[in-house]
Every structure is written in structure tokens, then in C-alpha cells.
Amino acid sequence: MRDDADHPRAGPYRFYFYSHDCGEPRHAHADREKRSAKFWLDPDPSLAANHGYSRRELRDIERVVRENLELLRNEWDEFCSGYVG
């Protein structure tokens, strides 16, 4: 996973967080072109929402999430640390 400005990337996928989501459990959004998915990060990665990805792509994204789980959790915690609900 590499950083592209403020959004980490893995292959064609861009991972990011929304500040208005900080009141929810930890999760990451993954976008590619006009597709988007949301994955919960706890207790284990799981699909929360899918907008346009095939099952194969979702498996690829989930693999990336699992391989970078601690990084994504740490990034979420840092990103949301100043959140006031």
C-alpha cells in the first residue's frame, strides 16, 4: 500500500476515511473508477457495502484489507483521534 496525497493506494484501489464516519466502528472505503465498497475493520475485515464491484474484485479488495489491516486500523485511529461526537 502506498500513499497518494492523503489516500493510500493498493493497485487500482484508493482507500480512505470520511471524518463524518468517525462515530461508526472502524472501516475503510475502497474506490476504483466509479465503484466503491466499505469494509469493516473489526473484529475481522468484512464487507459492509458494495457499489459496483464484482465478487472477484471484492475478494481482491478484502485480501488487500487483510494484508494491511493493522495499517488501516492505525490510520483510522489517527484520522479519527480528534473526532468529537
PDB file of N, CA, C and O in Angstrom, chain B, residues numbered from 101:
ATOM      1  N   MET B 101       0.857  -1.164   0.000  1.00  0.00           N
ATOM      2  CA  MET B 101       0.000   0.000   0.000  1.00  0.00           C
ATOM      3  C   MET B 101       0.905   1.229   0.000  1.00  0.00           C
ATOM      4  O   MET B 101       1.838   1.319   0.798  1.00  0.00           O
ATOM      5  N   ARG B 102       0.631   2.158  -0.882  1.00  0.00           N
ATOM      6  CA  ARG B 102       1.434   3.374  -0.953  1.00  0.00           C
ATOM      7  C   ARG B 102       0.535   4.594  -0.802  1.00  0.00           C
ATOM      8  O   ARG B 102      -0.663   4.527  -1.076  1.00  0.00           O
ATOM      9  N   ASP B 103       1.108   5.694  -0.370  1.00  0.00           N
ATOM     10  CA  ASP B 103       0.333   6.914  -0.210  1.00  0.00           C
ATOM     11  C   ASP B 103       0.265   7.679  -1.515  1.00  0.00           C
ATOM     12  O   ASP B 103       1.263   7.790  -2.227  1.00  0.00           O
ATOM     13  N   ASP B 104      -0.890   8.199  -1.829  1.00  0.00           N
ATOM     14  CA  ASP B 104      -1.100   9.087  -2.958  1.00  0.00           C
ATOM     15  C   ASP B 104      -1.811  10.296  -2.373  1.00  0.00           C
ATOM     16  O   ASP B 104      -3.023  10.274  -2.158  1.00  0.00           O
ATOM     17  N   ALA B 105      -1.051  11.345  -2.121  1.00  0.00           N
ATOM     18  CA  ALA B 105      -1.564  12.507  -1.394  1.00  0.00           C
ATOM     19  C   ALA B 105      -2.015  12.019  -0.020  1.00  0.00           C
ATOM     20  O   ALA B 105      -1.204  11.515   0.756  1.00  0.00           O
ATOM     21  N   ASP B 106      -3.295  12.164   0.282  1.00  0.00           N
ATOM     22  CA  ASP B 106      -3.794  11.741   1.595  1.00  0.00           C
ATOM     23  C   ASP B 106      -4.496  10.390   1.545  1.00  0.00           C
ATOM     24  O   ASP B 106      -5.080   9.968   2.543  1.00  0.00           O
ATOM     25  N   HIS B 107      -4.452   9.703   0.401  1.00  0.00           N
ATOM     26  CA  HIS B 107      -5.191   8.457   0.257  1.00  0.00           C
ATOM     27  C   HIS B 107      -4.257   7.305  -0.089  1.00  0.00           C
ATOM     28  O   HIS B 107      -3.666   7.290  -1.168  1.00  0.00           O
ATOM     29  N   PRO B 108      -4.122   6.345   0.811  1.00  0.00           N
ATOM     30  CA  PRO B 108      -3.314   5.162   0.483  1.00  0.00           C
ATOM     31  C   PRO B 108      -3.913   4.420  -0.709  1.00  0.00           C
ATOM     32  O   PRO B 108      -5.132   4.369  -0.871  1.00  0.00           O
ATOM     33  N   ARG B 109      -3.048   3.847  -1.535  1.00  0.00           N
ATOM     34  CA  ARG B 109      -3.480   3.101  -2.709  1.00  0.00           C
ATOM     35  C   ARG B 109      -2.860   1.716  -2.689  1.00  0.00           C
ATOM     36  O   ARG B 109      -1.756   1.516  -2.182  1.00  0.00           O
ATOM     37  N   ALA B 110      -3.585   0.774  -3.246  1.00  0.00           N
ATOM     38  CA  ALA B 110      -3.072  -0.581  -3.456  1.00  0.00           C
ATOM     39  C   ALA B 110      -3.563  -1.002  -4.828  1.00  0.00           C
ATOM     40  O   ALA B 110      -4.761  -1.200  -5.027  1.00  0.00           O
ATOM     41  N   GLY B 111      -2.650  -1.140  -5.769  1.00  0.00           N
ATOM     42  CA  GLY B 111      -3.059  -1.434  -7.130  1.00  0.00           C
ATOM     43  C   GLY B 111      -3.971  -0.327  -7.616  1.00  0.00           C
ATOM     44  O   GLY B 111      -3.649   0.850  -7.458  1.00  0.00           O
ATOM     45  N   PRO B 112      -5.105  -0.681  -8.205  1.00  0.00           N
ATOM     46  CA  PRO B 112      -6.008   0.355  -8.721  1.00  0.00           C
ATOM     47  C   PRO B 112      -6.946   0.944  -7.662  1.00  0.00           C
ATOM     48  O   PRO B 112      -7.751   1.821  -7.973  1.00  0.00           O
ATOM     49  N   TYR B 113      -6.851   0.477  -6.438  1.00  0.00           N
ATOM     50  CA  TYR B 113      -7.815   0.867  -5.408  1.00  0.00           C
ATOM     51  C   TYR B 113      -7.274   1.996  -4.532  1.00  0.00           C
ATOM     52  O   TYR B 113      -6.103   2.004  -4.152  1.00  0.00           O
ATOM     53  N   ARG B 114      -8.152   2.944  -4.222  1.00  0.00           N
ATOM     54  CA  ARG B 114      -7.829   4.057  -3.329  1.00  0.00           C
ATOM     55  C   ARG B 114      -8.608   3.825  -2.033  1.00  0.00           C
ATOM     56  O   ARG B 114      -9.823   3.629  -2.054  1.00  0.00           O
ATOM     57  N   PHE B 115      -7.897   3.850  -0.915  1.00  0.00           N
ATOM     58  CA  PHE B 115      -8.518   3.633   0.399  1.00  0.00           C
ATOM     59  C   PHE B 115      -8.574   4.950   1.150  1.00  0.00           C
ATOM     60  O   PHE B 115      -7.629   5.738   1.117  1.00  0.00           O
ATOM     61  N   TYR B 116      -9.692   5.183   1.829  1.00  0.00           N
ATOM     62  CA  TYR B 116      -9.840   6.458   2.538  1.00  0.00           C
ATOM     63  C   TYR B 116     -10.902   6.339   3.623  1.00  0.00           C
ATOM     64  O   TYR B 116     -11.614   5.340   3.733  1.00  0.00           O
ATOM     65  N   PHE B 117     -10.978   7.414   4.428  1.00  0.00           N
ATOM     66  CA  PHE B 117     -11.946   7.522   5.515  1.00  0.00           C
ATOM     67  C   PHE B 117     -12.662   8.863   5.370  1.00  0.00           C
ATOM     68  O   PHE B 117     -12.112   9.811   4.809  1.00  0.00           O
ATOM     69  N   TYR B 118     -13.888   8.933   5.878  1.00  0.00           N
ATOM     70  CA  TYR B 118     -14.647  10.179   5.951  1.00  0.00           C
ATOM     71  C   TYR B 118     -14.676  10.630   7.408  1.00  0.00           C
ATOM     72  O   TYR B 118     -14.890   9.813   8.304  1.00  0.00           O
ATOM     73  N   SER B 119     -14.464  11.916   7.650  1.00  0.00           N
ATOM     74  CA  SER B 119     -14.488  12.405   9.030  1.00  0.00           C
ATOM     75  C   SER B 119     -15.876  12.233   9.654  1.00  0.00           C
ATOM     76  O   SER B 119     -15.979  11.997  10.858  1.00  0.00           O
ATOM     77  N   HIS B 120     -16.940  12.348   8.862  1.00  0.00           N
ATOM     78  CA  HIS B 120     -18.288  12.189   9.441  1.00  0.00           C
ATOM     79  C   HIS B 120     -18.602  10.731   9.775  1.00  0.00           C
ATOM     80  O   HIS B 120     -19.652  10.448  10.351  1.00  0.00           O
ATOM     81  N   ASP B 121     -17.706   9.797   9.420  1.00  0.00           N
ATOM     82  CA  ASP B 121     -17.878   8.389   9.768  1.00  0.00           C
ATOM     83  C   ASP B 121     -17.192   8.005  11.077  1.00  0.00           C
ATOM     84  O   ASP B 121     -17.309   6.864  11.524  1.00  0.00           O
ATOM     85  N   CYS B 122     -16.476   8.947  11.696  1.00  0.00           N
ATOM     86  CA  CYS B 122     -15.675   8.607  12.877  1.00  0.00           C
ATOM     87  C   CYS B 122     -16.515   8.129  14.059  1.00  0.00           C
ATOM     88  O   CYS B 122     -15.974   7.524  14.984  1.00  0.00           O
ATOM     89  N   GLY B 123     -17.797   8.381  14.051  1.00  0.00           N
ATOM     90  CA  GLY B 123     -18.667   7.873  15.109  1.00  0.00           C
ATOM     91  C   GLY B 123     -19.072   6.418  14.890  1.00  0.00           C
ATOM     92  O   GLY B 123     -19.659   5.799  15.777  1.00  0.00           O
ATOM     93  N   GLU B 124     -18.768   5.878  13.735  1.00  0.00           N
ATOM     94  CA  GLU B 124     -19.071   4.478  13.417  1.00  0.00           C
ATOM     95  C   GLU B 124     -17.890   3.596  13.815  1.00  0.00           C
ATOM     96  O   GLU B 124     -16.807   4.103  14.105  1.00  0.00           O
ATOM     97  N   PRO B 125     -18.094   2.285  13.829  1.00  0.00           N
ATOM     98  CA  PRO B 125     -16.954   1.379  14.040  1.00  0.00           C
ATOM     99  C   PRO B 125     -15.915   1.579  12.925  1.00  0.00           C
ATOM    100  O   PRO B 125     -16.233   2.077  11.845  1.00  0.00           O
ATOM    101  N   ARG B 126     -14.674   1.183  13.208  1.00  0.00           N
ATOM    102  CA  ARG B 126     -13.586   1.364  12.238  1.00  0.00           C
ATOM    103  C   ARG B 126     -13.907   0.680  10.918  1.00  0.00           C
ATOM    104  O   ARG B 126     -14.332  -0.474  10.889  1.00  0.00           O
ATOM    105  N   HIS B 127     -13.696   1.408   9.830  1.00  0.00           N
ATOM    106  CA  HIS B 127     -13.914   0.872   8.494  1.00  0.00           C
ATOM    107  C   HIS B 127     -13.130   1.699   7.484  1.00  0.00           C
ATOM    108  O   HIS B 127     -12.661   2.796   7.787  1.00  0.00           O
ATOM    109  N   ALA B 128     -12.998   1.155   6.286  1.00  0.00           N
ATOM    110  CA  ALA B 128     -12.320   1.852   5.199  1.00  0.00           C
ATOM    111  C   ALA B 128     -13.164   1.765   3.945  1.00  0.00           C
ATOM    112  O   ALA B 128     -13.849   0.771   3.706  1.00  0.00           O
ATOM    113  N   HIS B 129     -13.106   2.810   3.153  1.00  0.00           N
ATOM    114  CA  HIS B 129     -13.753   2.829   1.850  1.00  0.00           C
ATOM    115  C   HIS B 129     -12.694   2.525   0.806  1.00  0.00           C
ATOM    116  O   HIS B 129     -11.546   2.947   0.944  1.00  0.00           O
ATOM    117  N   ALA B 130     -13.066   1.803  -0.229  1.00  0.00           N
ATOM    118  CA  ALA B 130     -12.164   1.470  -1.322  1.00  0.00           C
ATOM    119  C   ALA B 130     -12.842   1.836  -2.638  1.00  0.00           C
ATOM    120  O   ALA B 130     -13.910   1.317  -2.963  1.00  0.00           O
ATOM    121  N   ASP B 131     -12.215   2.734  -3.389  1.00  0.00           N
ATOM    122  CA  ASP B 131     -12.778   3.183  -4.658  1.00  0.00           C
ATOM    123  C   ASP B 131     -11.874   2.824  -5.820  1.00  0.00           C
ATOM    124  O   ASP B 131     -10.652   2.739  -5.692  1.00  0.00           O
ATOM    125  N   ARG B 132     -12.512   2.620  -6.945  1.00  0.00           N
ATOM    126  CA  ARG B 132     -11.835   2.451  -8.227  1.00  0.00           C
ATOM    127  C   ARG B 132     -12.809   2.940  -9.279  1.00  0.00           C
ATOM    128  O   ARG B 132     -13.930   2.442  -9.383  1.00  0.00           O
ATOM    129  N   GLU B 133     -12.378   3.912 -10.051  1.00  0.00           N
ATOM    130  CA  GLU B 133     -13.242   4.496 -11.067  1.00  0.00           C
ATOM    131  C   GLU B 133     -14.572   4.885 -10.422  1.00  0.00           C
ATOM    132  O   GLU B 133     -14.580   5.683  -9.486  1.00  0.00           O
ATOM    133  N   LYS B 134     -15.678   4.354 -10.889  1.00  0.00           N
ATOM    134  CA  LYS B 134     -16.989   4.741 -10.329  1.00  0.00           C
ATOM    135  C   LYS B 134     -17.543   3.687  -9.386  1.00  0.00           C
ATOM    136  O   LYS B 134     -18.747   3.649  -9.134  1.00  0.00           O
ATOM    137  N   ARG B 135     -16.672   2.831  -8.862  1.00  0.00           N
ATOM    138  CA  ARG B 135     -17.092   1.781  -7.929  1.00  0.00           C
ATOM    139  C   ARG B 135     -16.609   2.128  -6.531  1.00  0.00           C
ATOM    140  O   ARG B 135     -15.603   2.816  -6.352  1.00  0.00           O
ATOM    141  N   SER B 136     -17.347   1.637  -5.548  1.00  0.00           N
ATOM    142  CA  SER B 136     -16.974   1.901  -4.166  1.00  0.00           C
ATOM    143  C   SER B 136     -17.419   0.746  -3.275  1.00  0.00           C
ATOM    144  O   SER B 136     -18.445   0.114  -3.521  1.00  0.00           O
ATOM    145  N   ALA B 137     -16.638   0.486  -2.247  1.00  0.00           N
ATOM    146  CA  ALA B 137     -17.012  -0.526  -1.254  1.00  0.00           C
ATOM    147  C   ALA B 137     -16.575  -0.026   0.115  1.00  0.00           C
ATOM    148  O   ALA B 137     -15.664   0.792   0.243  1.00  0.00           O
ATOM    149  N   LYS B 138     -17.240  -0.533   1.111  1.00  0.00           N
ATOM    150  CA  LYS B 138     -16.927  -0.194   2.501  1.00  0.00           C
ATOM    151  C   LYS B 138     -16.682  -1.503   3.239  1.00  0.00           C
ATOM    152  O   LYS B 138     -17.483  -2.434   3.162  1.00  0.00           O
ATOM    153  N   PHE B 139     -15.554  -1.559   3.959  1.00  0.00           N
ATOM    154  CA  PHE B 139     -15.192  -2.753   4.715  1.00  0.00           C
ATOM    155  C   PHE B 139     -15.030  -2.414   6.183  1.00  0.00           C
ATOM    156  O   PHE B 139     -14.281  -1.502   6.535  1.00  0.00           O
ATOM    157  N   TRP B 140     -15.725  -3.142   7.042  1.00  0.00           N
ATOM    158  CA  TRP B 140     -15.487  -3.041   8.482  1.00  0.00           C
ATOM    159  C   TRP B 140     -14.095  -3.600   8.757  1.00  0.00           C
ATOM    160  O   TRP B 140     -13.660  -4.543   8.096  1.00  0.00           O
ATOM    161  N   LEU B 141     -13.408  -3.028   9.719  1.00  0.00           N
ATOM    162  CA  LEU B 141     -12.053  -3.470  10.068  1.00  0.00           C
ATOM    163  C   LEU B 141     -12.017  -4.306  11.336  1.00  0.00           C
ATOM    164  O   LEU B 141     -10.999  -4.932  11.629  1.00  0.00           O
ATOM    165  N   ASP B 142     -13.102  -4.328  12.090  1.00  0.00           N
ATOM    166  CA  ASP B 142     -13.157  -5.064  13.353  1.00  0.00           C
ATOM    167  C   ASP B 142     -14.429  -5.887  13.433  1.00  0.00           C
ATOM    168  O   ASP B 142     -15.444  -5.463  12.881  1.00  0.00           O
ATOM    169  N   PRO B 143     -14.432  -7.032  14.085  1.00  0.00           N
ATOM    170  CA  PRO B 143     -13.258  -7.707  14.640  1.00  0.00           C
ATOM    171  C   PRO B 143     -12.380  -8.290  13.546  1.00  0.00           C
ATOM    172  O   PRO B 143     -11.161  -8.363  13.702  1.00  0.00           O
ATOM    173  N   ASP B 144     -12.992  -8.708  12.430  1.00  0.00           N
ATOM    174  CA  ASP B 144     -12.266  -9.157  11.258  1.00  0.00           C
ATOM    175  C   ASP B 144     -12.798  -8.376  10.062  1.00  0.00           C
ATOM    176  O   ASP B 144     -13.949  -7.941  10.084  1.00  0.00           O
ATOM    177  N   PRO B 145     -11.997  -8.189   9.025  1.00  0.00           N
ATOM    178  CA  PRO B 145     -12.498  -7.470   7.854  1.00  0.00           C
ATOM    179  C   PRO B 145     -13.738  -8.140   7.270  1.00  0.00           C
ATOM    180  O   PRO B 145     -13.780  -9.359   7.101  1.00  0.00           O
ATOM    181  N   SER B 146     -14.746  -7.325   6.965  1.00  0.00           N
ATOM    182  CA  SER B 146     -15.956  -7.843   6.339  1.00  0.00           C
ATOM    183  C   SER B 146     -16.596  -6.734   5.511  1.00  0.00           C
ATOM    184  O   SER B 146     -16.477  -5.552   5.832  1.00  0.00           O
ATOM    185  N   LEU B 147     -17.268  -7.132   4.456  1.00  0.00           N
ATOM    186  CA  LEU B 147     -17.914  -6.193   3.550  1.00  0.00           C
ATOM    187  C   LEU B 147     -19.126  -5.565   4.230  1.00  0.00           C
ATOM    188  O   LEU B 147     -19.985  -6.263   4.768  1.00  0.00           O
ATOM    189  N   ALA B 148     -19.180  -4.239   4.196  1.00  0.00           N
ATOM    190  CA  ALA B 148     -20.331  -3.514   4.739  1.00  0.00           C
ATOM    191  C   ALA B 148     -21.237  -3.017   3.623  1.00  0.00           C
ATOM    192  O   ALA B 148     -22.458  -3.001   3.780  1.00  0.00           O
ATOM    193  N   ALA B 149     -20.653  -2.609   2.493  1.00  0.00           N
ATOM    194  CA  ALA B 149     -21.444  -2.091   1.373  1.00  0.00           C
ATOM    195  C   ALA B 149     -20.646  -2.247   0.084  1.00  0.00           C
ATOM    196  O   ALA B 149     -19.418  -2.165   0.078  1.00  0.00           O
ATOM    197  N   ASN B 150     -21.372  -2.473  -1.000  1.00  0.00           N
ATOM    198  CA  ASN B 150     -20.754  -2.615  -2.310  1.00  0.00           C
ATOM    199  C   ASN B 150     -21.559  -1.821  -3.329  1.00  0.00           C
ATOM    200  O   ASN B 150     -22.782  -1.942  -3.408  1.00  0.00           O
ATOM    201  N   HIS B 151     -20.859  -1.018  -4.097  1.00  0.00           N
ATOM    202  CA  HIS B 151     -21.499  -0.234  -5.152  1.00  0.00           C
ATOM    203  C   HIS B 151     -20.726  -0.446  -6.442  1.00  0.00           C
ATOM    204  O   HIS B 151     -19.889   0.375  -6.819  1.00  0.00           O
ATOM    205  N   GLY B 152     -21.017  -1.574  -7.129  1.00  0.00           N
ATOM    206  CA  GLY B 152     -20.497  -1.784  -8.459  1.00  0.00           C
ATOM    207  C   GLY B 152     -19.371  -2.774  -8.647  1.00  0.00           C
ATOM    208  O   GLY B 152     -19.025  -3.085  -9.787  1.00  0.00           O
ATOM    209  N   TYR B 153     -18.783  -3.283  -7.575  1.00  0.00           N
ATOM    210  CA  TYR B 153     -17.689  -4.243  -7.730  1.00  0.00           C
ATOM    211  C   TYR B 153     -18.219  -5.647  -7.984  1.00  0.00           C
ATOM    212  O   TYR B 153     -19.282  -6.024  -7.490  1.00  0.00           O
ATOM    213  N   SER B 154     -17.464  -6.410  -8.760  1.00  0.00           N
ATOM    214  CA  SER B 154     -17.784  -7.826  -8.953  1.00  0.00           C
ATOM    215  C   SER B 154     -17.326  -8.601  -7.712  1.00  0.00           C
ATOM    216  O   SER B 154     -16.570  -8.084  -6.890  1.00  0.00           O
ATOM    217  N   ARG B 155     -17.788  -9.826  -7.591  1.00  0.00           N
ATOM    218  CA  ARG B 155     -17.351 -10.658  -6.452  1.00  0.00           C
ATOM    219  C   ARG B 155     -15.839 -10.857  -6.471  1.00  0.00           C
ATOM    220  O   ARG B 155     -15.197 -10.854  -5.421  1.00  0.00           O
ATOM    221  N   ARG B 156     -15.275 -11.028  -7.657  1.00  0.00           N
ATOM    222  CA  ARG B 156     -13.823 -11.216  -7.771  1.00  0.00           C
ATOM    223  C   ARG B 156     -13.067  -9.991  -7.249  1.00  0.00           C
ATOM    224  O   ARG B 156     -12.108 -10.123  -6.489  1.00  0.00           O
ATOM    225  N   GLU B 157     -13.507  -8.799  -7.663  1.00  0.00           N
ATOM    226  CA  GLU B 157     -12.841  -7.582  -7.185  1.00  0.00           C
ATOM    227  C   GLU B 157     -13.000  -7.432  -5.676  1.00  0.00           C
ATOM    228  O   GLU B 157     -12.064  -7.017  -4.992  1.00  0.00           O
ATOM    229  N   LEU B 158     -14.171  -7.764  -5.156  1.00  0.00           N
ATOM    230  CA  LEU B 158     -14.372  -7.678  -3.712  1.00  0.00           C
ATOM    231  C   LEU B 158     -13.412  -8.604  -2.976  1.00  0.00           C
ATOM    232  O   LEU B 158     -12.879  -8.235  -1.930  1.00  0.00           O
ATOM    233  N   ARG B 159     -13.185  -9.801  -3.510  1.00  0.00           N
ATOM    234  CA  ARG B 159     -12.206 -10.712  -2.891  1.00  0.00           C
ATOM    235  C   ARG B 159     -10.803 -10.106  -2.942  1.00  0.00           C
ATOM    236  O   ARG B 159     -10.041 -10.218  -1.982  1.00  0.00           O
ATOM    237  N   ASP B 160     -10.462  -9.462  -4.066  1.00  0.00           N
ATOM    238  CA  ASP B 160      -9.149  -8.810  -4.181  1.00  0.00           C
ATOM    239  C   ASP B 160      -9.005  -7.687  -3.164  1.00  0.00           C
ATOM    240  O   ASP B 160      -7.968  -7.553  -2.513  1.00  0.00           O
ATOM    241  N   ILE B 161     -10.052  -6.885  -3.035  1.00  0.00           N
ATOM    242  CA  ILE B 161     -10.009  -5.776  -2.075  1.00  0.00           C
ATOM    243  C   ILE B 161      -9.925  -6.311  -0.653  1.00  0.00           C
ATOM    244  O   ILE B 161      -9.150  -5.802   0.157  1.00  0.00           O
ATOM    245  N   GLU B 162     -10.709  -7.326  -0.344  1.00  0.00           N
ATOM    246  CA  GLU B 162     -10.657  -7.900   1.001  1.00  0.00           C
ATOM    247  C   GLU B 162      -9.268  -8.443   1.310  1.00  0.00           C
ATOM    248  O   GLU B 162      -8.790  -8.311   2.437  1.00  0.00           O
ATOM    249  N   ARG B 163      -8.619  -9.049   0.327  1.00  0.00           N
ATOM    250  CA  ARG B 163      -7.244  -9.544   0.516  1.00  0.00           C
ATOM    251  C   ARG B 163      -6.307  -8.384   0.850  1.00  0.00           C
ATOM    252  O   ARG B 163      -5.474  -8.499   1.749  1.00  0.00           O
ATOM    253  N   VAL B 164      -6.438  -7.275   0.135  1.00  0.00           N
ATOM    254  CA  VAL B 164      -5.607  -6.094   0.408  1.00  0.00           C
ATOM    255  C   VAL B 164      -5.886  -5.572   1.811  1.00  0.00           C
ATOM    256  O   VAL B 164      -4.962  -5.230   2.549  1.00  0.00           O
ATOM    257  N   VAL B 165      -7.169  -5.512   2.177  1.00  0.00           N
ATOM    258  CA  VAL B 165      -7.536  -5.042   3.523  1.00  0.00           C
ATOM    259  C   VAL B 165      -6.913  -5.955   4.577  1.00  0.00           C
ATOM    260  O   VAL B 165      -6.329  -5.466   5.543  1.00  0.00           O
ATOM    261  N   ARG B 166      -7.028  -7.254   4.409  1.00  0.00           N
ATOM    262  CA  ARG B 166      -6.447  -8.197   5.375  1.00  0.00           C
ATOM    263  C   ARG B 166      -4.931  -8.054   5.464  1.00  0.00           C
ATOM    264  O   ARG B 166      -4.364  -8.105   6.555  1.00  0.00           O
ATOM    265  N   GLU B 167      -4.269  -7.875   4.310  1.00  0.00           N
ATOM    266  CA  GLU B 167      -2.811  -7.737   4.296  1.00  0.00           C
ATOM    267  C   GLU B 167      -2.339  -6.439   4.945  1.00  0.00           C
ATOM    268  O   GLU B 167      -1.197  -6.342   5.393  1.00  0.00           O
ATOM    269  N   ASN B 168      -3.221  -5.443   4.992  1.00  0.00           N
ATOM    270  CA  ASN B 168      -2.861  -4.129   5.529  1.00  0.00           C
ATOM    271  C   ASN B 168      -3.733  -3.743   6.716  1.00  0.00           C
ATOM    272  O   ASN B 168      -3.905  -2.560   7.008  1.00  0.00           O
ATOM    273  N   LEU B 169      -4.280  -4.741   7.397  1.00  0.00           N
ATOM    274  CA  LEU B 169      -5.263  -4.491   8.447  1.00  0.00           C
ATOM    275  C   LEU B 169      -4.731  -3.600   9.559  1.00  0.00           C
ATOM    276  O   LEU B 169      -5.391  -2.634   9.942  1.00  0.00           O
ATOM    277  N   GLU B 170      -3.566  -3.905  10.076  1.00  0.00           N
ATOM    278  CA  GLU B 170      -3.030  -3.082  11.181  1.00  0.00           C
ATOM    279  C   GLU B 170      -2.765  -1.656  10.728  1.00  0.00           C
ATOM    280  O   GLU B 170      -3.026  -0.711  11.473  1.00  0.00           O
ATOM    281  N   LEU B 171      -2.247  -1.488   9.510  1.00  0.00           N
ATOM    282  CA  LEU B 171      -2.014  -0.152   8.965  1.00  0.00           C
ATOM    283  C   LEU B 171      -3.332   0.609   8.860  1.00  0.00           C
ATOM    284  O   LEU B 171      -3.419   1.758   9.291  1.00  0.00           O
ATOM    285  N   LEU B 172      -4.356  -0.020   8.293  1.00  0.00           N
ATOM    286  CA  LEU B 172      -5.651   0.646   8.159  1.00  0.00           C
ATOM    287  C   LEU B 172      -6.250   0.988   9.515  1.00  0.00           C
ATOM    288  O   LEU B 172      -6.806   2.073   9.689  1.00  0.00           O
ATOM    289  N   ARG B 173      -6.146   0.078  10.476  1.00  0.00           N
ATOM    290  CA  ARG B 173      -6.657   0.372  11.820  1.00  0.00           C
ATOM    291  C   ARG B 173      -5.918   1.546  12.441  1.00  0.00           C
ATOM    292  O   ARG B 173      -6.534   2.433  13.032  1.00  0.00           O
ATOM    293  N   ASN B 174      -4.593   1.550  12.306  1.00  0.00           N
ATOM    294  CA  ASN B 174      -3.801   2.647  12.863  1.00  0.00           C
ATOM    295  C   ASN B 174      -4.115   3.970  12.170  1.00  0.00           C
ATOM    296  O   ASN B 174      -4.210   5.011  12.818  1.00  0.00           O
ATOM    297  N   GLU B 175      -4.275   3.921  10.850  1.00  0.00           N
ATOM    298  CA  GLU B 175      -4.618   5.136  10.104  1.00  0.00           C
ATOM    299  C   GLU B 175      -5.993   5.655  10.520  1.00  0.00           C
ATOM    300  O   GLU B 175      -6.186   6.860  10.680  1.00  0.00           O
ATOM    301  N   TRP B 176      -6.952   4.731  10.695  1.00  0.00           N
ATOM    302  CA  TRP B 176      -8.285   5.138  11.155  1.00  0.00           C
ATOM    303  C   TRP B 176      -8.178   5.821  12.515  1.00  0.00           C
ATOM    304  O   TRP B 176      -8.733   6.900  12.724  1.00  0.00           O
ATOM    305  N   ASP B 177      -7.459   5.182  13.439  1.00  0.00           N
ATOM    306  CA  ASP B 177      -7.341   5.736  14.780  1.00  0.00           C
ATOM    307  C   ASP B 177      -6.713   7.128  14.748  1.00  0.00           C
ATOM    308  O   ASP B 177      -7.167   8.034  15.448  1.00  0.00           O
ATOM    309  N   GLU B 178      -5.677   7.296  13.943  1.00  0.00           N
ATOM    310  CA  GLU B 178      -5.031   8.613  13.820  1.00  0.00           C
ATOM    311  C   GLU B 178      -5.972   9.622  13.177  1.00  0.00           C
ATOM    312  O   GLU B 178      -6.090  10.753  13.649  1.00  0.00           O
ATOM    313  N   PHE B 179      -6.634   9.221  12.111  1.00  0.00           N
ATOM    314  CA  PHE B 179      -7.545  10.109  11.377  1.00  0.00           C
ATOM    315  C   PHE B 179      -8.691  10.572  12.263  1.00  0.00           C
ATOM    316  O   PHE B 179      -9.078  11.740  12.229  1.00  0.00           O
ATOM    317  N   CYS B 180      -9.233   9.651  13.056  1.00  0.00           N
ATOM    318  CA  CYS B 180     -10.416   9.966  13.867  1.00  0.00           C
ATOM    319  C   CYS B 180     -10.080  10.406  15.282  1.00  0.00           C
ATOM    320  O   CYS B 180     -10.993  10.621  16.080  1.00  0.00           O
ATOM    321  N   SER B 181      -8.811  10.547  15.622  1.00  0.00           N
ATOM    322  CA  SER B 181      -8.433  10.862  17.002  1.00  0.00           C
ATOM    323  C   SER B 181      -8.995  12.192  17.484  1.00  0.00           C
ATOM    324  O   SER B 181      -9.244  12.342  18.680  1.00  0.00           O
ATOM    325  N   GLY B 182      -9.203  13.153  16.607  1.00  0.00           N
ATOM    326  CA  GLY B 182      -9.728  14.446  17.025  1.00  0.00           C
ATOM    327  C   GLY B 182     -11.229  14.560  16.891  1.00  0.00           C
ATOM    328  O   GLY B 182     -11.798  15.634  17.087  1.00  0.00           O
ATOM    329  N   TYR B 183     -11.873  13.453  16.557  1.00  0.00           N
ATOM    330  CA  TYR B 183     -13.322  13.474  16.351  1.00  0.00           C
ATOM    331  C   TYR B 183     -14.047  13.749  17.659  1.00  0.00           C
ATOM    332  O   TYR B 183     -13.753  13.143  18.689  1.00  0.00           O
ATOM    333  N   VAL B 184     -15.000  14.676  17.600  1.00  0.00           N
ATOM    334  CA  VAL B 184     -15.854  14.956  18.748  1.00  0.00           C
ATOM    335  C   VAL B 184     -17.283  14.674  18.310  1.00  0.00           C
ATOM    336  O   VAL B 184     -17.823  15.356  17.439  1.00  0.00           O
ATOM    337  N   GLY B 185     -17.898  13.649  18.928  1.00  0.00           N
ATOM    338  CA  GLY B 185     -19.223  13.198  18.511  1.00  0.00           C
ATOM    339  C   GLY B 185     -20.323  14.082  18.827  1.00  0.00           C
ATOM    340  O   GLY B 185     -21.472  13.776  18.510  1.00  0.00           O
TER     341      GLY B 185
END
